[in-house]
């Protein structure tokens, strides 16, 4: 997309107030490994190595938006059970205002338990609420009518669990229309999309769109035909159909539409891609961005999501870095990404420097990292950090330096940091070993205190 204001459109959005309405769930992940088949039945036996609990459903949208820096309010229902208590606890930990979440008697909280070996999903077990359970509809509508007018945008995350009745959906649409607040809908699988009448935008995925129009979306002509039918039925301002690894369609009319291809060459897991799209669309519209800009950042967030196993939320900084660097090297990470993705089975080896005038000596130094048989992280000072210390910008900018270093086989990760030295990064990463050039042996290292605090071994390599 050729838009000179694209980067600024995201960068300038600061803490919009967004209301998330929808089906709250708990995602429980069991991660492990399989090395045998059960003697009881022809099924794999997974040895669980670690477990994780995350917000799911509308809760995943909450995590996406809080990671982006939004002020998030949540409206939904949980039960008086262990799963519901965990959902409320995780909402609090994510600093989301959950005063609009009603804890209802006789309501069974929604749980999805995924069992994953390596990058393979073995099984998912679901516990869902009884669709006949009565819900406190009036209480929900009172909260919505009070909260929507003071919000910058509303996102409705409808998983079809019974919360979002036609009456509640109409109340949301009416209130948004009256207050001039954009309403984004991530719809359930249904043949009747008229229940989302007067929303600003809805975002079905490929499967949901197919279920609604009654035919498969095999190519772009099919997708356009489906979009025209859906928009005519619901009379929307915009329609977005997310197409997972094929990107998305932004549709206004048969004469005004954009296909946006996914910016990724590797697809590991499409779970969470739809939520990434709807979250990003809502965040951008809350920040008064153009719809084309919102759609671009939505597809980029989804492109990043499908490169991970499981569901991952990204910060604004991580999205901006992906925009700046492209997919040229998955080795280049923000400090936040690095801390989340460090391996547990290998010792972390760390080195840092300006690397502003990369020479053959630098390359030989870095190639020696292979001898340590660890996970090698190279941290480089940002352009801002180098300029502040040297009084002039580096010969190669941080993007060029990161790309060059990431091309070295011995380097597993490259991270850019803004501080004068790497002390804070060492404290966060906690490497088992820190490597420096031989000429640093007799110098006072600015990171000495951090190295000692973390218990890392300090190793010196000969230089060339």
C-alpha positions in Angstrom: 0.0 0.0 0.0 1.5 3.3 -1.1 0.6 5.8 1.7 3.2 8.1 3.0 1.2 8.6 6.2 0.8 4.9 6.9 3.4 4.7 9.7 2.2 7.9 11.3 -1.4 6.8 11.2 -0.5 4.0 13.8 2.2 5.9 15.6 0.1 8.9 16.6 -2.7 6.9 18.2 -2.3 7.2 22.0 -4.5 5.2 24.4 -8.0 5.3 22.8 -10.9 4.3 25.0 -12.4 1.1 23.5 -15.3 -1.0 24.7 -15.1 -4.8 24.1 -18.5 -6.6 24.2 -18.6 -10.3 23.7 -18.2 -13.9 24.7 -15.4 -14.2 27.3 -13.4 -17.5 27.4 -10.4 -19.0 29.0 -7.8 -20.6 26.7 -5.8 -23.3 28.6 -2.7 -24.5 26.8 -0.8 -27.7 27.6 2.5 -27.8 25.8 4.5 -31.0 25.6 6.2 -33.7 23.5 5.1 -37.0 22.1 7.5 -40.0 22.0 5.2 -43.0 22.2 1.7 -44.3 21.3 -0.7 -45.3 24.1 -1.0 -49.1 24.8 -4.7 -48.5 25.6 -5.7 -47.1 22.2 -3.9 -45.9 19.0 -3.5 -42.4 20.2 -0.3 -40.4 21.1 0.7 -39.9 24.7 1.8 -36.3 25.3 4.2 -35.6 28.2 3.2 -32.1 29.5 6.2 -29.8 29.9 4.4 -26.6 30.7 0.9 -25.1 30.9 -0.5 -21.7 30.3 -3.8 -19.9 30.7 -4.8 -16.9 28.6 -7.9 -14.9 27.9 -9.8 -16.3 24.9 -12.7 -15.2 22.7 -13.5 -11.6 23.4 -10.8 -11.8 26.0 -8.2 -12.3 23.3 -9.4 -9.0 21.7 -8.9 -7.4 25.2 -5.3 -8.6 25.3 -4.6 -7.4 21.7 -6.0 -3.9 22.5 -4.2 -3.5 25.9 -0.9 -4.6 24.2 -1.5 -1.8 21.7 -1.9 0.7 24.5 -5.7 1.1 24.5 -7.8 1.9 27.5 -10.1 -1.1 27.5 -13.5 -1.6 29.0 -15.2 -5.0 29.0 -18.8 -6.1 28.9 -19.8 -9.7 29.1 -20.9 -12.6 31.4 -19.0 -15.2 33.4 -20.2 -17.9 35.8 -19.5 -18.4 39.5 -16.9 -21.0 38.8 -13.1 -21.5 38.8 -12.9 -20.6 35.1 -14.9 -17.4 35.6 -12.6 -16.4 38.5 -9.6 -17.0 36.4 -11.1 -14.8 33.5 -11.7 -11.9 35.9 -8.2 -12.3 37.4 -6.6 -12.2 33.9 -8.7 -9.2 32.9 -7.4 -7.4 36.0 -3.8 -8.4 35.2 -4.3 -6.9 31.8 -5.5 -3.7 33.4 -8.9 -3.9 31.7 -11.9 -2.3 33.3 -14.3 -5.3 33.9 -17.0 -3.4 35.8 -19.3 -4.3 32.9 -18.7 -8.1 33.4 -21.6 -9.7 35.2 -21.0 -12.8 37.2 -24.2 -14.8 36.7 -25.7 -17.7 38.7 -26.1 -21.0 36.8 -23.9 -19.7 33.9 -21.1 -22.0 32.9 -17.9 -20.1 31.9 -16.4 -21.0 28.6 -13.2 -23.0 28.5 -11.1 -24.2 25.6 -8.2 -26.6 26.4 -5.6 -27.0 23.7 -3.0 -29.7 23.8 0.1 -29.0 21.6 3.2 -31.0 20.9 5.9 -29.0 19.2 4.0 -27.1 16.5 1.2 -29.7 16.2 -2.3 -29.3 17.8 -3.2 -32.8 19.1 -6.6 -32.0 20.7 -9.0 -29.3 21.8 -11.5 -29.8 24.6 -14.4 -27.3 25.0 -16.7 -26.5 27.9 -19.5 -24.2 26.8 -22.4 -22.5 28.6 -25.9 -24.0 28.3 -27.6 -21.9 25.5 -30.9 -22.0 27.5 -29.3 -20.2 30.5 -31.2 -16.9 31.1 -28.9 -13.9 31.0 -29.3 -10.4 32.7 -30.2 -8.6 29.4 -31.5 -5.4 30.9 -28.4 -5.0 33.1 -26.2 -5.4 30.1 -28.1 -2.9 28.0 -28.1 -0.3 30.8 -24.3 -0.6 31.0 -23.9 -0.4 27.2 -26.1 2.7 27.0 -24.1 4.4 29.7 -20.6 3.4 28.4 -20.8 3.6 24.5 -21.2 7.4 24.2 -17.9 8.0 26.1 -16.0 5.4 24.1 -13.8 6.0 21.0 -14.9 2.7 19.4 -16.8 -0.5 20.2 -15.9 -4.0 19.1 -18.4 -6.8 19.3 -16.8 -10.2 19.5 -19.6 -12.7 18.9 -18.8 -16.4 19.2 -22.4 -17.4 19.3 -22.4 -18.5 23.0 -25.8 -16.8 23.7 -24.7 -13.5 25.1 -25.3 -11.3 22.1 -29.0 -11.6 21.4 -30.6 -9.6 18.5 -32.0 -7.2 21.2 -28.5 -6.5 22.6 -26.9 -6.2 19.1 -29.6 -3.6 18.2 -29.0 -1.7 21.4 -25.3 -1.5 20.6 -25.9 -0.4 17.0 -28.5 2.2 18.0 -26.3 3.7 20.7 -23.3 3.8 18.4 -25.3 5.5 15.6 -26.8 8.1 17.9 -23.4 8.9 19.5 -21.3 8.8 16.2 -19.2 5.9 17.7 -17.7 3.3 15.2 -19.1 -0.2 15.9 -17.0 -3.1 14.6 -18.5 -6.6 14.6 -16.6 -9.9 14.5 -19.7 -12.0 13.8 -20.7 -15.5 14.7 -21.3 -18.2 12.0 -24.8 -17.4 10.8 -27.0 -17.2 7.7 -28.6 -14.0 9.1 -26.2 -11.1 9.2 -29.0 -8.6 9.4 -28.7 -8.9 13.2 -25.6 -6.6 12.7 -27.7 -3.9 10.9 -26.3 -0.3 11.4 -22.8 -1.5 12.5 -20.0 0.5 11.0 -18.2 -2.6 9.8 -18.3 -6.4 10.2 -15.5 -8.8 9.7 -16.4 -12.4 9.0 -13.7 -14.8 8.1 -13.7 -17.0 5.0 -15.6 -19.9 6.7 -18.2 -17.6 8.2 -18.8 -15.8 4.9 -19.2 -19.2 3.2 -21.7 -20.3 5.7 -23.7 -17.1 5.2 -23.8 -17.0 1.4 -24.0 -20.8 0.8 -21.0 -21.3 -1.5 -17.3 -21.8 -1.2 -14.9 -18.8 -1.6 -12.4 -20.5 -4.0 -11.0 -17.4 -5.6 -11.2 -13.6 -5.6 -14.4 -13.5 -7.8 -16.1 -15.7 -5.2 -15.0 -13.5 -2.4 -16.2 -10.3 -4.2 -19.6 -12.0 -4.9 -20.0 -12.9 -1.3 -19.0 -9.4 -0.1 -21.6 -7.8 -2.4 -24.3 -10.2 -1.1 -23.4 -9.6 2.6 -23.2 -5.8 2.3 -26.5 -5.7 0.5 -28.2 -7.8 3.3 -26.8 -5.8 6.2 -26.3 -2.3 4.6 -22.9 -1.7 6.1 -20.5 1.2 5.5 -17.6 -1.2 5.2 -17.2 -5.0 5.0 -13.9 -6.8 5.7 -13.5 -10.5 5.0 -10.4 -12.0 6.6 -8.8 -14.7 4.5 -6.0 -16.0 6.9 -2.8 -16.7 4.8 -4.4 -14.9 1.8 -4.8 -11.6 3.6 -8.1 -9.8 3.6 -10.7 -7.9 1.5 -11.8 -4.4 2.3 -15.1 -3.8 0.5 -17.2 -0.6 0.1 -19.0 -1.4 -3.1 -18.4 -3.5 -6.3 -16.5 -0.5 -7.7 -14.6 0.3 -4.5 -12.6 -2.5 -2.9 -9.1 -3.6 -2.0 -7.5 -7.0 -1.6 -4.6 -6.9 0.8 -2.2 -9.8 0.6 -0.7 -11.3 3.8 2.9 -10.2 4.3 4.3 -13.6 5.3 5.9 -16.6 3.6 5.5 -19.0 6.6 2.2 -20.1 8.2 2.3 -22.0 11.4 -1.1 -21.5 12.9 -4.1 -19.4 11.8 -5.7 -19.4 15.3 -6.1 -15.8 16.5 -5.6 -14.2 13.1 -9.3 -13.1 12.9 -9.1 -11.5 16.3 -5.9 -9.7 15.3 -7.7 -8.2 12.3 -10.8 -7.1 14.2 -8.7 -5.7 17.1 -6.5 -3.7 14.8 -9.4 -2.3 12.7 -11.1 -1.1 15.9 -7.9 0.4 17.3 -7.2 2.3 14.1 -10.8 3.5 13.8 -10.8 4.6 17.4 -7.7 6.7 16.5 -9.6 8.3 13.6 -7.5 6.6 10.9 -8.7 6.2 7.3 -10.3 2.8 6.7 -7.6 1.9 4.2 -4.9 2.5 6.8 -6.8 0.5 9.3 -7.1 -2.4 6.9 -3.4 -2.4 6.1 -2.4 -2.6 9.7 -5.0 -5.2 10.3 -3.5 -7.5 7.7 0.0 -6.9 9.0 -1.1 -7.9 12.5 -2.7 -11.0 11.1 0.4 -11.8 9.0 2.5 -11.7 12.2 0.0 -13.8 14.1 -0.1 -16.7 11.7 3.7 -17.0 12.0 3.3 -18.2 15.7 1.8 -21.3 17.2 -1.0 -20.3 19.6 -2.3 -16.8 20.1 0.1 -13.9 20.5 -0.6 -10.1 21.1 1.7 -7.5 19.6 2.6 -4.1 20.9 2.5 -1.0 18.7 6.3 -0.9 18.7 6.5 -4.5 17.4 4.1 -3.7 14.6 6.1 -0.6 13.7 9.3 -2.6 13.7 7.8 -5.2 11.4 6.6 -2.4 9.1 10.2 -0.9 9.0 12.0 -4.2 8.6 9.6 -6.3 6.7 9.9 -10.1 6.8 13.5 -10.1 5.7 14.6 -11.6 8.9 12.5 -13.2 11.6 15.7 -13.1 13.8 15.2 -9.3 14.5 13.1 -8.7 17.5 12.1 -6.1 20.0 13.3 -6.6 23.6 9.7 -7.6 24.5 9.5 -10.2 21.8 12.9 -11.6 22.7 12.0 -12.0 26.4 8.8 -13.9 25.4 10.6 -16.3 23.0 13.8 -17.3 24.6 14.3 -21.1 24.5 14.4 -23.1 27.7 16.5 -26.0 26.4 19.6 -24.0 25.4 21.9 -21.6 27.3 21.5 -18.0 26.2 24.7 -16.4 25.1 24.7 -12.6 24.9 27.0 -10.0 23.3 26.4 -6.3 22.4 27.9 -3.3 20.7 27.5 -0.4 18.3 28.4 -2.5 15.2 28.3 0.9 13.4 31.3 0.2 11.2 31.0 -3.6 10.6 34.3 -5.1 9.5 35.7 -8.6 8.8 36.9 -8.5 12.4 33.3 -8.2 13.7 32.3 -11.1 11.5 35.1 -13.4 12.7 34.3 -12.4 16.3 30.6 -13.3 15.9 31.3 -16.6 14.1 33.1 -17.8 17.2 29.7 -17.8 19.0 29.0 -21.1 17.3 31.7 -22.7 19.5 29.6 -22.1 22.7 26.6 -24.2 21.5 24.0 -21.9 22.9 21.3 -19.5 21.7 23.2 -16.5 20.5 21.7 -13.0 21.1 23.4 -9.9 19.6 22.2 -6.6 21.0 23.0 -3.3 19.1 22.6 0.3 20.2 19.9 2.2 18.4 20.8 5.2 16.1 19.5 7.5 18.9 21.8 5.8 21.5 24.9 6.0 19.3 24.2 9.6 18.2 23.9 10.7 21.9 27.2 9.0 22.8 29.3 9.8 19.7 27.8 13.1 18.8 27.0 11.9 15.3 24.8 9.2 13.7 26.2 5.8 12.8 27.5 5.1 9.3 24.9 2.4 8.9 21.5 2.9 10.4 20.0 0.5 12.9 17.9 -1.3 10.2 20.9 -1.9 8.0 23.1 -3.1 10.9 20.3 -5.4 12.2 19.8 -6.9 8.8 23.6 -7.5 8.3 24.0 -9.2 11.6 20.9 -11.3 11.2 22.4 -12.8 8.0 25.2 -14.4 10.1 24.6 -18.0 10.7 26.0 -18.0 14.2 23.5 -15.2 15.3 20.1 -16.5 16.5 18.5 -13.2 17.5 19.3 -9.4 17.0 17.7 -6.9 19.3 18.0 -3.1 19.2 18.1 -1.1 22.4 18.0 2.6 23.3 19.9 2.7 26.5 23.6 3.8 26.6 24.6 0.3 27.6 23.0 -3.2 27.8 22.6 -3.5 31.6 18.8 -3.4 31.6 18.6 -5.8 28.7 20.9 -8.3 30.5 18.8 -8.1 33.6 15.6 -8.9 31.6 17.1 -11.6 29.4 19.3 -13.2 32.2 21.8 -14.9 29.9 24.0 -17.7 31.1 27.0 -16.2 29.3 28.1 -12.7 28.2 30.8 -12.5 25.5 33.1 -9.6 25.0 36.2 -8.9 22.8 39.6 -9.5 24.4 40.4 -5.8 24.5 37.6 -5.3 27.1 39.4 -7.6 29.6 41.3 -4.7 31.2 38.4 -2.1 30.9 35.6 -1.4 33.3 32.4 -2.8 31.7 29.3 -0.6 32.1 27.3 -3.9 32.3 29.6 -5.4 35.0 27.0 -5.0 37.8 24.2 -6.5 35.7 26.3 -9.4 34.7 27.2 -10.1 38.4 23.5 -9.7 39.5 22.3 -12.3 37.0 25.1 -14.8 37.6 26.2 -14.8 34.0 29.6 -16.1 33.1 31.8 -13.5 31.4 33.8 -14.9 28.4 36.4 -13.0 26.3 37.0 -13.9 22.6 40.1 -13.0 20.7 39.7 -10.2 18.1 41.0 -9.9 14.6 
